[in-house]
Amino acid sequence: MNGETTDRFFESGILALVLAILVFAPLAMGAVAPALFLVVQALIIAVMLLWALRIVVTPKIKLYWPPLCWPVLIFALYAIARYFTAPIEYVARFEVIQTLLYAFLFFAIVNNITSRESTPIVCLTLVFLATGIACYGIWQFLTHSSRVWNEFSPYVRRATGTYISPNNFSCLLEMTMPLALAFLLAGRVKPFTRVWLCYALLAMAAALAMSFSRGGWVAAAAGIVAVLGILICHPKHRLAAVIMIVALAAGGGFFIANYLSRTLSYIQRVESIENSNSVDLEYRREMWKAADRMWADNFWIGVGPAHYDYRFGQYRPENVQARPDRAHNDYLNLLADWGTIGGIIVAAGMVVFTVGLIQTAKAIWPDKSEPGRGMSDRFAFFVGASAALLALAIHSIIDFNLHIPANALIGLSLLALLTVQWRFATPGRKFEAGAIARVLVVLVLAAGIACFGYWGYRRGVEASWQARASNHNLPWLDRARLLEHAFAAEPTDFQVAYDIAELHRQQSFLGNEDSESQAHTAMQWYSRGMKLNPFDAYNWLGYGICQDWLDQHDQAQSSFDQAQALDPNNYFIADWVAWHYVQAGDYPAARVCLERAIRLEPDVNPMAYNYWDIVQNKLIQQASGRPGLPPGY
């Protein structure tokens, strides 16, 4: 093969891998599960490998470095520095790995997917994918199915597509609908493709409505309005845009009035919108307040990469008992995790990108004096991708879609492809790579491939042992031994240490001859968990439970106190503190704890209600002077 053919081969290979990433991640339930994200990680490593080979093999290679690359590079370097100072190494490591993978993919797309044909291929692939997933979501809604492949979504009577959450599903649609609309009205596509885009828009709009994601509705509406607003400004697209506005308004109104408004889910969601004090909105407000307090307490560098969920216990309000995972606001989550420094870097990147958009718009805006209808794939992509990123930015105010790998990867790819178009406004950003630049880039790529491959292998081994240990038909000690292999692969995974401790504690509670030794073994694993994650209240809780089981009630008190200090408003911890007082025979204190536990979680709290009856009987026996049952009954 000659040099040009070889170069085209590598570019096509990288494009195919990027398409594989963008298709696999949404189909794999958003690639949220660690095992599924490992596939994405392997594909990005393959992209990096092909890019390195392209640099080595191709005689003349050009590198493109637009201004947006600087904020991306600076944030990547900040992420590496923040990893070494993070309190919870395991959590920080994989968040930083994910961040660096995204950065490498961004640079790879900017420097390798630059041909005129590549961008429409990416966009139409995304639209085709989203249409298929939308049809799956419509089927879920019409059949009242909550099944997602081999899993089940907790969201009933709502379309979720191949995602577990309808909000994440709606994010996919809100990014692809503007692309489909822009190519339909302004793209240089064949008549068959244009007709197909009409049907794709209808399917995605129906699925979006059936997701009942209020944030998705608002974000998608903003994206569509942005596309139509830009096209109205161009005389050759104005009529088509106006017709589309009328069609969308009439069709949407008819569908909502005659079909959607009669569904129970729609009625419930509209009522919750009208009620500003709805539970869902109140939960979000409390999570936002917690993120704000974390940021205030760790102003410059934040609590740590992906640490929000693990630090939430100390900031938990009484009316939020579930684990939040994220702050349900990507901007506040950024400040809580990465601090003001991270926020400044991202804000600078947004400003640079906005300036680039303005410059690019001036360079690619179709000339109204040219003959023809002004159809341009380049212009259609610019309009559709810009509107898609706007929708993603709006939805991120009330959700955490940027932390869903599939949605983050789609947004990142659109961002990178828009950055590629910047070359039409600033052609001087592309330069031929000399020997030093080639060696430097190849060394960085090789280091990334080695690191990501090593950590991916370790996590894969751990996930394999965890999958074996997840068989609940196995005895507890057999599962614990399997988890010990997982811990050997990842000796900083505090969750595995906690799971092993819990299995030994449960074995101890059987009261067999080895009961005492099993309790001591559990305490050793709890101690490991405390060191690996100093903010986890449950390790202290389990340690105290074992101490009570061994009749060390005085020592157990300090363990329970530490658990309450780390998560003071947790009803489950309050339940077990009450249990501790029952074991110690302090029934008045147990009743106080149970009252608080029931106040924190009055609905699903069987342990508190069961022990309430026991404690009340004990107090009556003590008050009457009759001999009661021994402590710990």
N, C-alpha and C positions, 0 to 999 in steps of 0.2 A: 504493500500500500504506500502511496505517496504521502507527503506531509499533509496535504489538504484533506485527503480521504481519512487519514488517521485522526486528524483533529475533529472531523465531523463525526467519526465513530465514537470518540470520547464524549463529545457534546450530546450525542443521541443517547448514549448510555447513562449519562448523568440525568438527562431529562426523564428517561424511563424510570430511574430510581426515585426521582422526586415525585413522579406521578404515582409510583407504588406506595410511597409514604402517604401522600394525600388521599389515596383511595383506602389503604389499609386502616389508617388510624380511625376515621369515622366508622368504618364497618366493625372495628374491634371495640365497640362500645366506648369510643373516645380515646382508646389506648390509655385509660386511667390506671388499670391494674398493672403492677410492676412487671409481671410476666409478659403482658402484651406490649408494654412500652419497650421491653428489651428487643422486640422485633423492629420497632421504629429505630432504636439505637443502632441495631445491626445495619439497617438500610442507610442511615446517615454515615456510619463508618465506611460503607461501600462507596457512597458518594465522595467522601474524603479521599479514599484510595484511588478512585478513578481520576479525581482532580490532580492528585500527586503524580500519577502516571502520565497524565496529559502534559503536565509541566515538564516532566523528564523527557518524554518521547518527542513532543512537538518541537520542531526546530525554532520556530518563532511563536512566542506566546505573549499575549497582551493581558495586562492586569488592569482592572477598573477599580478606582478608589474614589467614589463620590463622597461628599462631606458627611453623609449619614453614617458612613463606616466608622468615623471617629467615635461618636457616642456608643455605638455597638461594641467597639473594641474596649473603650474605657470601662463600660459596665462589666464586660467579661473579666477584665483584670481586677476590678473591684470585687466581683463575685469570688474570684480565687483568693484574694486577700481576706475577705469576710469569712470564708470557709475556715481559715486557720484560727480565727478568733471566736467561732461559734460555740455556744455552750453544749449543744447536742450534735456531736460529730456525724452520726449516722444520717440524721435528717438533713443536715446542711450539705453533706457530701452529695447526696442524690439530687437535691435541688440545684446545686451548683453544676453538677454534671449535665442536668437537663438544660440549664441556662447556656452552658458552653456548647452543647450540641446544637441548640437553636442558633447561636452565633456562627458556628462553622457552617451550618446550612445556609444562613443568610449570605455569607461571603461566597459560598459555592454557587448559589443561584445568581448572584450579581455578576460573577465572573464567568459563568459557563452557560447559562440559559439566556442568550442574547439575540438569537436569530429572530427574524420577523415571524416565522411560522410557529415558534415555540409558545409564545404567549397565548394565542387563541387555542392551541391544543390544551394547555393547562386549564384555561377558563372553561372551555366546553366540556372537558373531562369532569371538572368540579360540578358543573350544572347537571351533567348526565348522572353523576353519582348522587347528588342531592335529590334529583327527581325520583330515582329508584328508592332511596331511603324515605322520601316523602310518601310514595305509594305504600310502602310498608307501614308507615305511621298511620295513614288513612285506614288501612286494613285493621290495625290495632284498635283504632277508635270505633270502627263500625262493628267489630266483633267483640268489643269490650275485653280485649286481651291485653294483659300487662306483660306478656312474654317478650323477652329480647334475646333472640337466639336460644341459648340454654339457661338463661337467667330470667329473673322476674323483677320488674320494676315496682317499687312501692306506690307509684302514681297510677291510680285506677281511673278509667274513663278519660284518659288524656293520651294523645299520641306522643310517643317518645322516639319513634324510629329505631335506629340501632344504638341509641344512647339510653342510659338508665334514667336520666333526668330530662323532662320535657323542656326545661330552660336551656340546657346545653344543645338539645336538638333544634330548638328555635334559633339558636345562634348560628348553626350551620345554614339554616334557611335564609336568615337575614343577611348573610354574606354572599350567598349564591344568587338570590333573587335580583339584586341590583346588576350583577354580571349578566344574567339572562336578559333582563330588560334592556340594558345598554346595547348588547349585541343584536337583539331583536330590532331595535329602532335605528341604530347607527352603525352596526357592523357590516362588513362586506362578506355576507354569508349567502349560501345558496337558498333558493326558495324552499326546498324541503327542510333545511335546517331552521329557516325562519318559522315555518309552521310548527316544527317540533318545539321550538323555543316558546311558542304560545302555549302549547299544552303543558310544557314543563313549568311555566309560570303559574298556570292554573292549579297544577298538582301541588306545587310548593306553597302557594297561597292557602289552599284548602288545608294542607297538613299544618301550616303555621297556625291557622285558626283553631284547629283541633288540638294543638298542643296546650292551649289556654295559658300560654306564657305571656303575662302582661308586659314584662320587660321586652320580650321578643316582638310583641305587636308594635310597641312604640319604636323600637330600634329599626325594625323592618320598614315601618312607615317612614321614618326619617331617611333611610337609605333610598327608598323609592322616590320620595319627594326630591331628594338631592339629585338623582339621575334626571328626573323630568324637569327639574328647575334649571339644570345646566343645559339640557337639550332645547328648552324653550328659548334660551338666550341665543341660539344659533338659528338663523332664518330658515335653513334647509331642513331642520329637524323640528321646527316649532309646531307645524300642523300635526305631525305624528304624535308628538308629546301631548298636545291638547286632547287629541282623540283618545290616547291611552288614559289620560286622567279621567275623562268622562266614562270610559269603559270600566276602569277599576272602581270608580265611585258607584256606578250603577250596579255592576256585577257584585261587588262586595256588599252593598246595601241589600240587594235581593237575597243573597246567600245568608246573610246574618238574620234578616227579618223572617225568612221563610223556613230556615233549617236550623242554623246554629243557635238562635235565641231560644229554641224550644228544648234544648238539651240541659240536663241538670248541671253539668259542669260549667256551662256558660253562665247560667243563672248564679251559681255560687261564686264564680270569679268576678262577675260584674258587681255583685253585692259586696264583695270584699274590697273592690276598688272604691265603691261609694263610701264604705266604712273606713275612714282614715285610721281607726284604731284596731284594724284587723290584726289577728294573731301573727300572721306571716310578716306584716310590715313592722309590727312591734319587735319581733325577733330580730329583724334586720337592723333596726335602730339600736338595739342593745349590742349587737355584734359590732356595729360601727363605733359605738361609744367605747367598747373594749379595745378596739384597734386604735382609737384616738388616744386612749390612756397609755397603751403600750408605747406608742410613738412618743408621747410626752415624757415617759419615764426613760426612754432610750432614744433621745432626740436625734443624734447624729448617725448612728449606725444600726438602729433598730434592735429588735430582740434576737434576730438571727434568721437566716434563710429557711423558709417554711416552718418557722417556729411558732407562728400565731396559734395554731391549734393546741400546741403543747404548753403554751403559756396562758391559755385562756382561763384555766382553772382559777388562777389568782385574781382574775378580773371578772369572773362569772357573776352576772346578776342573778337574783333569786328566781326570775321567771324564765330563764333559759337553762334547761337541764340537759339538752342534747349536746353532742359534740359538734361544733360548727364547721370543722374542717378548714374553712377559709372565712374571711370577713364578709363575704357577699358584697364586696366593693373592691375591685382590683386596685384602685388608687390608694385607698386607705390601707389595704393589705400590703401594698408596696412600701408605704411609709412605716408600717408596723414592723415588717420583716427586715427591710433594708435601710430604714432611717432616712434622714434628710439628704444625706449624700447620694443614696440611690435615687431618691425622688428628683434631685437636681439633675442627675445624669439623664434620667428618662425624660424630664421636662425639656432639657436642652435638645435631646433627640427629636422630640415632637416639634419643637420650633424649627429645627433644621429641616425636618421632613416637610413641614408646611411651606417653608420658603422654597424648597425644591419642587413641590407641587405647583406653586404659582409660576415658577420659571418654566416648568415643563408644559403647563397649560398654554402659555404664550407660544411655545415652540411647536406644539403639535395641533393647535386649534385649526380646524379646516378653514381654508380660505373660501369665503362665500362667493368670490368672483370666479372660482374654478367651475368648469362645466360638470354636469352630473348632479347626483343627489347628495354629495358630501359624505358618502359611506366610507368608513375607515375603521379597520380592526384596532389600529393603534389608539385612535380617539375613543372607540367604544370601550376598550379595556381601561383606558385612563379614567373615564367617567364611572364605569361600573366598579372598578377596584377602589377608587377613592370613596365612593358611596358605601361600599362594603365595609371599609375600615372605619368610616364614620359610624355606621350601625354598630360595629363591634365596640367602638369607644363609648357609645351611649349605653349599650347594654351592660358594659363593665361597671357602670355606676351602681347597679343594684345586684350584680352577680359576679361570679368568679370564672368566667369563660376563658380568660387568659391562662388559667391554671388547668384547663382541660386540654391535654396535648393535641387532640385532633383539631380543635378550634384554634388553638395557638399556632399550630403548624400552617393551617390555611391562611390565617391572618399574616403570619410571617412571610409566607410565599408571595402573597399579594403585595406586601410591603416591599419585598426584594425586587419583584418584577416592576413595580412602579419606580423603584430606585434605578433600575436598568434604563428606564425611559428618560431619566435625567440626562443621559448622554446627549440627547437631542438639543438640550439647552446649554450644556457645558461639555462640549466635545473634548476639551483638553484634559479631562479626568482619566483618560485611558492612555496607558503608556506600555511600551514594549519592555518586557522583563529581561534584565541583564542576568549575568551569572550569579551575582550576589543575591538579587531578589529571588531568583529561582531556588537557590539553596536554602535561603531563609524560609520561604513559604513551604518547601518540601519538608524541612526539619520540623516546622510547627505542625504540619499535617501528620507527619509520622509520629510525633509525640502525642498528638491527640488520638490517633488510631490506637497506639499502644495503651494509653491510659484508659480510654473508653472500652477497649477490648478487655483489658484486665478486670476493670470493675464490673463490666457486664458479665464476664464469666463468673466472677464471685457471686454476683447477685443471682445469676441463673442457677448455680449450685444450691444456693440457699433456698430459692423458690422451689426447686425440685424436692428438697427434703421437707419443706413446709407443706407441699402438696400431699406428700405421703402421710405426714402427721395429721392432716386434716380429716382423715378417716375416723369418724367418731365410733365406729364399731370396734376399733382397737382398744385394748386396755390402756388406762391412763399412763402407766409406767412405760409401755411400749411407745406410746406417742411422745412421751418425754424424751426417750432415747433417740428417736428420730429427730426431734427438735434440737437435741444436743449436736447432731451432725450439722444442722443448719447454723447453729451458733458458732461452730468451729469454722464454717465458711465465712461468716460475718460476725466476728466477736465484739462488734460495737452495736449490734442490733438489740436495743433494750427491750423491744416488744417480744422478741423470742425468749429472752431471759425471763420476762414476766410470765409468758405462757408456760414455760417449763416449771416455774415456781408454783403456778396455779395447779398444774397437774399433780405435783407432789403434795400440795396442801389438800387437794380433794382426796387423794389416796390416804393421807393421814387421817382425815375425818371419818374414814370407814371404821376406825377404831381397832384395826388388826394389831398383831404383835409388833409390827414395824411402825406403828403409828408415830411414836416419838422420833424415830430416826427420819421418817419421811417429813415431819414438821421441820426438823433441823435442816434437812436438805432444801426444803422450800425456802427457809430463811436465808440460806446461802445464795440462792438465785435471786431472791428479792434484793439482797444487798448489792449484787452485781448490777441489777437494774437501777438502783438508786444512784450508783456512780456514773452509769452511762446516760441517765436522764434524771438530773437532780430536781426536775419540776414535776415529776410524775407522782401524784398522791397515792396511786394504787399500790405501789411497792411498799410504802410505809403502812398502808392499810393492811395488806396481806401479811406483812411482818408482825403487826400487832395482833392480828387474828391468830397467827401461830403461837405467839407468846401467851395469849389467853388459853389456847388449847393445851399448852404446857403448864397451865396454872401459874404463869408469871404475870399476874394482873397488874402489879405496880409498874413493872417495866413496860407492859403493853400500853399503859396510859400515855407515856411520852411518844410512842409510835403513832397512836391515834391523834394526839395533839398535832404532830407534825403533818399528818395527812390532812387534817382540817385546816392547818395554816396554808397548805399548798392549794387547796380547793375548798374554801370555806362555805360556799353555797351549794354544795353537791348533795342532793338528797340521798344518794346511794351511800355516801360516806357517813351521813347522819344516821342512816339505818344501822350500819355496822358499829358505829360508836354506841348506839343504844344497845346493841347486842353485847358489846364489851361491858357496859354497866350491868347488864343482866348477869353475865358470867361472874362479875365481881360482887353481885348482890346489892348494888346501889340502885334500887328501883325508882326512887324519886328522880334521880338524874336520868335514868333510862326513859322515864315518861317525858321529861322535858325534851330530850333528843327526838323521841318519836313524834311529839307534837310538831316540832320544827320540820322533821322529815315529811310528815303528811302535809304541812303547809307548803313546802317546796314542791312536792309532787303528790297531789291529792288523788289522781286518777289511777295510774299504773304503779302501784307501790304495795304489792302483797306482803312483803316482808314486814313493813311497818305496821300494817293492820293485824297481821298474825301476832306479832310481839306486843301489840297494844293490849290485846286480850290477856296475854300472859302477865304482863306487868300490872294491869289493873287487878287481876286476881291476887297477885302477890301483895300488892299494897293493901287490899281488903283483908287478907289474912294477917298481915302485920298489924293493921289497925284493930282487928278484932281480938288479937292475942292468941289466935289458934295457931298450932304448928303448921307451917307451910312446907312447900316443897323446897328442896335444897337449891342453892344458887346454881344457875346454869341450866335449869330445867327447860 
